[in-house]
Amino acid sequence: MIEAKNLTKRYGDKIAVNDLSFRVEPGRVTGFLGPNGAGKSTTMRLILGLDRPNEGDATIDGKHYRDLPRPLQTVGALLEARAVHTGRSAYNHLLALAQTQGVGKKRIDEVIQLVGLTEVARKRAGGFSLGMGQRLGIAAALLADPSVLILDEPVNGLDPEGIVWIRTLMKRLASEGRTVFVSSHLMNEMAVTADHLIVIGRGRLIADCSTEEFIERSTEEVVVVRSPDTEGIAAAVEGEGGKTTLGEDGLLSVTHMQAARVGELAAAGGFVLHELTPKRGSLEEAFMELTRESVEYGGTAATPQAAPQAAPQPQAVPEPQGETR
């Protein structure tokens, strides 16, 4: 279990994390959401002891990360997948980690196969694509078979097949009783992966609840009605306090009324129903609604005077021909 108690982190006059408290329980995938600049990566660094909080505390299974005797056997983390020695092969990168934690070579082969890097295991990591780098970072996190996983944007750079793979992997690890804490900007992916959500904005806790509860309390249910008698159904619904909107496609959208009641009113009025579908808003809609006031950077276009200079583009790394140790 991961526990944060009143975590606060300041960088000069900027408060990155502000009196933040939460628990990440084992046995489920917990999604960590927030707008850009909300403090997600800083919070993960505080949990892993890479930054020191100004106030508060963070523990893993009741201990500070620095006090864990063999930390990789307790916590596997992916914060920056490209933080590897570019001259080392994928195998030797994992071997160096394994030798510090008493992990055998057999386990290296297992995680390389698990993440799908068998064919490139002896190639230098500096020539890896972003997706391959992500897979190597996930292999490193899983290397010592830890009970806690902390993953920052693990699907970044993965193709659709890779996204399904990491989703399935996280769910399986959670089903084994492990603690899985994962951040992502892909709301649709979190909607089908995370059982529980911790949402922050400007360093403060906004929500700590199940994914289903988060969507239900942040979006309104809409009942979609298809019928040749939309006018009659609309009148009946509005007569009992519901609200209706007729779309250009001929579908009637009903709010402030349950689908069962809409069906009862249609039956009582003798109206034909071709479709009666209750629909709940998406996680993305719920997230946008709940974090609207916590967005640090707006989307307005820069004026010519304030337009930022283009960032320098990284140079392509040529495919390596051999292995460097």
C-alpha positions as CSV (number, residue, x, y, z in Angstrom):
1,M,0.0,0.0,0.0
2,I,1.1,3.6,-0.8
3,E,0.1,6.3,1.7
4,A,0.6,10.0,1.3
5,K,-0.1,12.2,4.4
6,N,-0.3,16.0,4.0
7,L,2.3,16.1,1.3
8,T,3.5,19.6,0.4
9,K,6.3,20.5,-2.0
10,R,7.4,24.0,-3.0
11,Y,9.8,25.1,-5.7
12,G,10.6,28.7,-4.8
13,D,7.2,30.5,-4.7
14,K,5.4,27.8,-6.6
15,I,3.5,25.1,-4.7
16,A,3.6,21.9,-6.8
17,V,1.9,19.7,-4.2
18,N,-0.4,21.2,-1.6
19,D,-1.4,19.3,1.6
20,L,-2.1,16.1,-0.4
21,S,-3.3,13.0,1.4
22,F,-4.5,9.7,-0.1
23,R,-4.0,5.9,0.0
24,V,-3.4,3.5,-2.9
25,E,-4.8,0.1,-1.9
26,P,-3.6,-3.3,-3.2
27,G,-5.7,-5.5,-5.4
28,R,-6.8,-2.8,-7.8
29,V,-5.5,-0.5,-10.5
30,T,-5.6,3.1,-9.2
31,G,-5.5,5.8,-11.8
32,F,-3.7,9.1,-11.0
33,L,-5.3,11.9,-13.0
34,G,-4.9,15.7,-13.2
35,P,-4.3,18.4,-15.8
36,N,-0.8,19.4,-16.9
37,G,1.1,21.0,-14.0
38,A,-1.2,19.4,-11.4
39,G,1.7,17.8,-9.5
40,K,1.3,14.1,-10.5
41,S,5.0,13.5,-11.4
42,T,6.2,15.5,-8.4
43,T,3.9,13.4,-6.1
44,M,5.4,10.2,-7.6
45,R,8.9,11.5,-7.0
46,L,8.0,12.3,-3.4
47,I,6.7,8.8,-2.9
48,L,9.9,7.3,-4.3
49,G,12.2,9.6,-2.3
50,L,13.6,11.4,-5.4
51,D,12.4,14.7,-3.9
52,R,12.0,15.7,-0.3
53,P,8.7,17.2,0.8
54,N,8.6,20.5,2.6
55,E,5.8,19.1,4.8
56,G,4.1,15.7,5.2
57,D,5.2,12.2,4.5
58,A,4.9,9.3,2.0
59,T,5.4,5.6,2.8
60,I,5.2,2.3,0.9
61,D,4.0,-0.6,3.0
62,G,4.6,1.6,6.1
63,K,8.2,2.5,5.2
64,H,10.0,5.3,3.5
65,Y,11.5,4.2,0.2
66,R,15.0,4.9,1.5
67,D,14.5,2.5,4.3
68,L,13.6,-0.5,2.1
69,P,16.4,-3.0,2.2
70,R,16.0,-4.1,-1.4
71,P,13.7,-1.4,-2.9
72,L,13.2,-3.0,-6.3
73,Q,11.8,-6.1,-4.7
74,T,9.1,-4.0,-3.0
75,V,8.6,-1.2,-5.6
76,G,8.9,-1.2,-9.4
77,A,8.7,2.2,-10.9
78,L,8.6,3.8,-14.4
79,L,9.0,7.5,-14.3
80,E,11.3,8.2,-17.3
81,A,11.7,5.4,-19.7
82,R,14.6,7.0,-21.5
83,A,16.7,7.3,-18.4
84,V,19.0,4.4,-19.4
85,H,22.6,4.1,-20.5
86,T,22.2,4.5,-24.2
87,G,25.4,2.5,-24.9
88,R,24.1,-0.6,-23.0
89,S,22.0,-3.3,-24.5
90,A,18.5,-3.9,-23.1
91,Y,19.8,-7.1,-21.5
92,N,22.8,-5.5,-19.9
93,H,20.7,-2.6,-18.6
94,L,18.5,-5.1,-16.8
95,L,21.5,-7.2,-15.7
96,A,23.1,-4.1,-14.0
97,L,19.8,-3.6,-12.1
98,A,19.5,-7.3,-11.2
99,Q,23.0,-7.5,-9.8
100,T,22.2,-4.7,-7.3
101,Q,19.1,-6.5,-6.0
102,G,20.1,-10.2,-6.0
103,V,17.9,-11.0,-9.0
104,G,19.0,-14.0,-11.1
105,K,19.6,-14.0,-14.8
106,K,16.7,-16.3,-15.4
107,R,14.4,-13.5,-14.3
108,I,16.0,-11.1,-16.9
109,D,15.0,-13.4,-19.7
110,E,11.5,-13.7,-18.3
111,V,10.8,-10.0,-18.2
112,I,12.4,-9.5,-21.6
113,Q,10.0,-12.0,-23.1
114,L,7.1,-10.6,-21.1
115,V,7.5,-7.1,-22.6
116,G,8.2,-8.4,-26.1
117,L,11.9,-7.3,-26.5
118,T,13.4,-10.7,-27.1
119,E,14.5,-9.9,-30.6
120,V,16.2,-6.7,-29.7
121,A,17.5,-7.7,-26.2
122,R,21.2,-7.4,-27.4
123,K,20.8,-4.1,-29.2
124,R,21.8,-0.8,-27.6
125,A,19.0,1.0,-25.9
126,G,20.1,4.3,-27.5
127,G,18.6,3.1,-30.8
128,F,15.2,2.1,-29.4
129,S,12.0,3.8,-30.5
130,L,9.9,5.5,-27.8
131,G,7.6,2.4,-27.6
132,M,10.5,0.1,-27.2
133,G,12.0,2.3,-24.5
134,Q,8.7,2.2,-22.7
135,R,8.8,-1.6,-22.8
136,L,12.3,-1.6,-21.4
137,G,11.3,0.7,-18.6
138,I,8.3,-1.6,-17.8
139,A,10.7,-4.6,-17.8
140,A,12.9,-2.8,-15.3
141,A,10.0,-2.0,-13.1
142,L,8.9,-5.7,-13.1
143,L,12.4,-7.1,-12.8
144,A,12.4,-8.0,-9.1
145,D,8.8,-9.1,-9.1
146,P,7.7,-6.2,-6.7
147,S,4.4,-6.0,-4.8
148,V,4.0,-2.3,-5.7
149,L,4.0,-0.7,-9.2
150,I,4.3,3.0,-9.8
151,L,4.0,3.9,-13.5
152,D,4.0,7.4,-15.0
153,E,2.4,7.4,-18.4
154,P,3.2,3.8,-19.2
155,V,1.3,3.7,-22.5
156,N,3.2,6.7,-23.9
157,G,4.6,5.7,-27.3
158,L,3.0,2.3,-27.4
159,D,1.0,1.2,-30.5
160,P,-2.7,0.0,-30.0
161,E,-1.5,-3.6,-29.5
162,G,1.0,-2.4,-26.9
163,I,-1.7,-0.4,-25.1
164,V,-4.0,-3.4,-24.8
165,W,-1.0,-5.5,-23.6
166,I,-0.1,-3.0,-20.8
167,R,-3.7,-2.7,-19.8
168,T,-4.1,-6.5,-19.5
169,L,-0.8,-6.7,-17.6
170,M,-1.8,-4.0,-15.0
171,K,-5.1,-5.7,-14.4
172,R,-3.5,-9.1,-13.9
173,L,-0.9,-7.7,-11.5
174,A,-3.7,-6.0,-9.5
175,S,-5.7,-9.3,-9.5
176,E,-2.7,-10.9,-7.9
177,G,-3.0,-8.6,-4.9
178,R,-0.4,-6.0,-5.9
179,T,-0.6,-2.3,-5.6
180,V,-0.8,-0.6,-9.1
181,F,-0.6,3.2,-9.2
182,V,-0.6,4.6,-12.8
183,S,-0.9,8.1,-14.3
184,S,-2.1,8.7,-17.8
185,H,-3.5,11.5,-20.0
186,L,-5.6,8.9,-22.0
187,M,-9.0,9.2,-20.4
188,N,-10.6,6.5,-22.5
189,E,-7.8,4.1,-21.5
190,M,-8.1,4.9,-17.8
191,A,-11.9,4.3,-18.1
192,V,-11.3,0.7,-19.0
193,T,-8.2,0.1,-16.9
194,A,-8.6,1.9,-13.5
195,D,-10.8,0.5,-10.8
196,H,-10.2,3.6,-8.6
197,L,-9.2,7.2,-9.3
198,I,-7.2,9.8,-7.5
199,V,-7.6,13.1,-9.2
200,I,-5.6,16.3,-8.3
201,G,-5.5,19.8,-9.6
202,R,-3.0,22.5,-8.7
203,G,-1.5,20.0,-6.2
204,R,-4.7,19.5,-4.3
205,L,-6.9,16.5,-4.0
206,I,-10.1,16.8,-6.1
207,A,-11.5,13.2,-6.0
208,D,-10.6,9.9,-4.4
209,C,-13.3,7.3,-5.4
210,S,-14.1,4.5,-7.8
211,T,-14.0,5.2,-11.5
212,E,-17.8,4.5,-11.7
213,E,-18.6,6.9,-8.9
214,F,-16.4,9.6,-10.4
215,I,-18.3,9.4,-13.7
216,E,-21.7,9.2,-12.1
217,R,-21.2,12.3,-9.8
218,S,-19.6,14.4,-12.5
219,T,-21.9,13.8,-15.5
220,E,-25.6,13.6,-16.0
221,E,-27.4,10.5,-17.4
222,V,-29.1,11.1,-20.7
223,V,-31.8,8.8,-22.0
224,V,-31.8,8.5,-25.8
225,V,-35.2,8.0,-27.4
226,R,-36.0,7.0,-31.0
227,S,-39.6,7.1,-31.9
228,P,-42.0,8.3,-34.6
229,D,-43.9,10.0,-31.8
230,T,-41.1,12.2,-30.3
231,E,-43.4,15.2,-29.9
232,G,-45.9,13.3,-27.8
233,I,-43.1,11.7,-25.7
234,A,-41.5,15.1,-25.2
235,A,-44.7,16.6,-24.0
236,A,-45.3,13.7,-21.5
237,V,-41.7,13.9,-20.2
238,E,-41.8,17.7,-19.8
239,G,-45.1,17.4,-18.1
240,E,-43.5,15.5,-15.3
241,G,-40.4,17.8,-14.9
242,G,-38.0,16.1,-17.4
243,K,-36.1,18.1,-20.0
244,T,-35.9,17.1,-23.7
245,T,-33.8,18.1,-26.7
246,L,-34.6,17.0,-30.2
247,G,-31.4,16.4,-32.3
248,E,-31.0,16.9,-36.0
249,D,-30.8,13.1,-36.3
250,G,-34.4,12.8,-35.0
251,L,-33.2,11.4,-31.6
252,L,-34.8,12.8,-28.5
253,S,-32.5,13.3,-25.5
254,V,-34.1,13.3,-22.1
255,T,-32.5,14.5,-18.9
256,H,-33.7,14.7,-15.3
257,M,-35.7,11.5,-15.7
258,Q,-34.8,7.8,-15.5
259,A,-35.1,5.6,-18.6
260,A,-37.7,3.4,-16.9
261,R,-40.0,6.3,-16.3
262,V,-39.7,7.5,-19.9
263,G,-40.7,4.1,-21.0
264,E,-43.7,4.1,-18.7
265,L,-44.9,7.5,-20.0
266,A,-44.5,6.3,-23.6
267,A,-46.5,3.2,-22.8
268,A,-49.2,5.1,-21.0
269,G,-49.6,7.5,-24.0
270,G,-49.6,4.7,-26.6
271,F,-46.4,6.0,-28.2
272,V,-44.2,3.7,-30.3
273,L,-40.6,3.2,-29.1
274,H,-37.9,2.1,-31.4
275,E,-35.1,2.8,-29.0
276,L,-34.8,3.7,-25.3
277,T,-31.1,3.9,-24.2
278,P,-29.7,5.4,-21.0
279,K,-26.2,6.8,-21.5
280,R,-23.8,8.1,-18.9
281,G,-21.1,10.6,-19.8
282,S,-17.5,9.5,-20.4
283,L,-14.6,9.7,-18.0
284,E,-13.1,12.4,-20.3
285,E,-16.3,14.5,-19.9
286,A,-16.3,13.9,-16.1
287,F,-12.6,14.8,-15.9
288,M,-13.0,18.0,-17.9
289,E,-16.0,19.1,-15.8
290,L,-14.4,18.4,-12.4
291,T,-10.9,19.9,-13.2
292,R,-12.1,22.9,-15.2
293,E,-11.0,25.3,-12.5
294,S,-7.7,23.5,-12.0
295,V,-6.2,23.9,-15.4
296,E,-3.0,25.7,-15.2
297,Y,-2.4,26.5,-18.8
298,G,-5.3,27.6,-21.0
299,G,-5.7,26.9,-24.7
300,T,-5.7,30.5,-26.1
301,A,-3.3,31.1,-29.0
302,A,-0.2,33.1,-28.3
303,T,0.0,36.6,-29.7
304,P,2.8,37.3,-32.2
305,Q,4.8,39.2,-29.6
306,A,4.5,36.3,-27.1
307,A,4.8,33.4,-29.5
308,P,7.3,30.9,-28.1
309,Q,10.3,29.8,-30.1
310,A,10.1,26.3,-31.5
311,A,11.9,23.7,-29.4
312,P,14.9,22.2,-31.1
313,Q,14.1,18.8,-32.6
314,P,16.0,15.8,-31.4
315,Q,18.3,14.2,-33.9
316,A,17.4,10.7,-35.0
317,V,19.6,8.0,-33.5
318,P,20.9,5.6,-36.1
319,E,20.0,1.9,-35.7
320,P,23.0,0.3,-33.9
321,Q,24.9,-2.5,-35.6
322,G,26.3,-4.1,-32.6
323,E,26.2,-4.2,-28.8
324,T,28.3,-2.0,-26.5
325,R,28.6,-3.0,-22.9
